[in-house]
């Protein structure tokens, strides 16, 4: 699958975000990575270290402060990341 960034909670409505969070199921990074490529993530989160063989810096998948979820956003299936209390939403 190749899902792309839709929006984040800051640019959405409380009703849409609450509905999404209420239906959410936590997933692993590995499951999340089946939906969203590292290239898409690098566009949204450029401050992480990306790519094989790169040394130094924090890698996205190793950040303990990130949680991954599967749900629905605005009637569409989605996966999202909770990063620093902000939901970043990716859809098909």
N, C-alpha and C positions, 0 to 999 in steps of 0.2 A: 504494500500500500504506500501511497505517497500523499499524505495529507499535508496541508499547508496552514500557516498561521491565519487565524480568523480575526481575533481581537483579544483584549484582556479585560479584566473586570473594571478597570478604570474607565474604559471607553464603552461600557455596556450599561445595562440597567440592573438595579438590585433585584428585580423580579426574575429576570433571566438567569442571573448568577445564582440566586437562591434555589431556583428550580433545578439547575444543573448540579449544584452541590448536593442537594437532597437526594438525587438519584445516583450519585457517583459511587463507583467501586474502585478501591485502590488497586493499582497494577504495579508491576515491576518496571524498572528501566528497560529491561530486555523486551518486554511486551510493548512498551511505549515506542521503542525504537523500530518496531515493525510497522508502525503507522507514520512516523515522522523521521525523515532523514537527518543526518547530522548537518548537512548543508543548510536545510531549513532552520535548524536550531541555531547554527552559527550566525545566521542573519538576524535572529531575534536576540541572541545572547552572545555578542561578539567578544565579551571580556573573558570568556573561558578559553582554555587551550583545546584545539581541535585537531584531529588527524592522527594517524598512527606514527609512532616514532618521535613525536614532539615531546621534549622534556621541559620540565618546569611548569609552573602555573597550575591552577586548579582545573581538572577535567570535569565536565558537566556531570557525567555519570557517577563521579565520586563525591559530589557535593551532598553532604548529609542533610542539608537544609531544604532539599527539594523532594516533593512527593508527586507521584504520578497517578492519574485517574482516568477512567473511561466513564462516559456519561452521554447525555444529550444536551445540546445547546440550541435553543430557539427551534426545537423540533427536528434537529439534525444530530446524527451520531457524532460524537467528538471524543477526543482525548485532551486532557489538559494537565498542566503543571501548576502546582502551587509552589511559588518561589517568593520568599520574603512576604508572605501573606497577599500575594497578587496571583490571580489565576490567569494563565496564558493559555488560550484555547486554540486548538487545531482541528480542522474539519476536512472531510473528503472533498 
